[in-house]
Amino acid sequence: MRLQRANEGDEPEINLISLIDVIFCIIIFLVVTTTFDVRTSLRLELPTAAGPTMEASDDPLTVVVDAEGRLYLGTVELPKEDRAALIAALSRVEGDHASTRVVLRADARAPHQAVVTAMDALGQAGFARLSIATMPEDGE
């Protein structure tokens, strides 16, 4: 009488169910995180202007002024009333401030004082290359 061993008939196998679950979670994570966009976080109505458009050559520093006059450095909100804190936040930005290109994206409905405060703080922090973002007029 021949007795079989318990492991003779077992062949090694890879359980693919858990591997598929992990890959599915990674794909969902990548799809969700790639849809984030800085421009969709703040709703701005940029002022219109006629004239030639400039091409963005490098990744500029972006200062945003929304319709209520709140200031943002990229996506980080800055103190509205405290000009010294705004200058200090701008001064902490790494790099040569004189050669760093800054784009000021101000909402068309933003208070004029908030735009002037942002421009003044940029100047006092040492930034010399300032561009103001606008939208082309409807006729162009």
Stockholm file with secondary structure:
# STOCKHOLM 1.0

chainA/1-140         MRLQRANEGDEPEINLISLIDVIFCIIIFLVVTTTFDVRTSLRLELPTAAGPTMEASDDPLTVVVDAEGRLYLGTVELPKEDRAALIAALSRVEGDHASTRVVLRADARAPHQAVVTAMDALGQAGFARLSIATMPEDGE
#=GR chainA/1-140 SS CCCCCTTSSCCCCCCHHHHHHHHHHHHHHHHHHHTCCHHHHSCCCCCEECSCCCCCCSCCEEEEECTTCCEEETTEEECSSCHHHHHHHHHTSCSCTTTCEEEEEECTTSCHHHHHHHHHHHHHTTCCEEEECCEECTTC
#=GC SS_cons         CCCCCTTSSCCCCCCHHHHHHHHHHHHHHHHHHHTCCHHHHSCCCCCEECSCCCCCCSCCEEEEECTTCCEEETTEEECSSCHHHHHHHHHTSCSCTTTCEEEEEECTTSCHHHHHHHHHHHHHTTCCEEEECCEECTTC
//
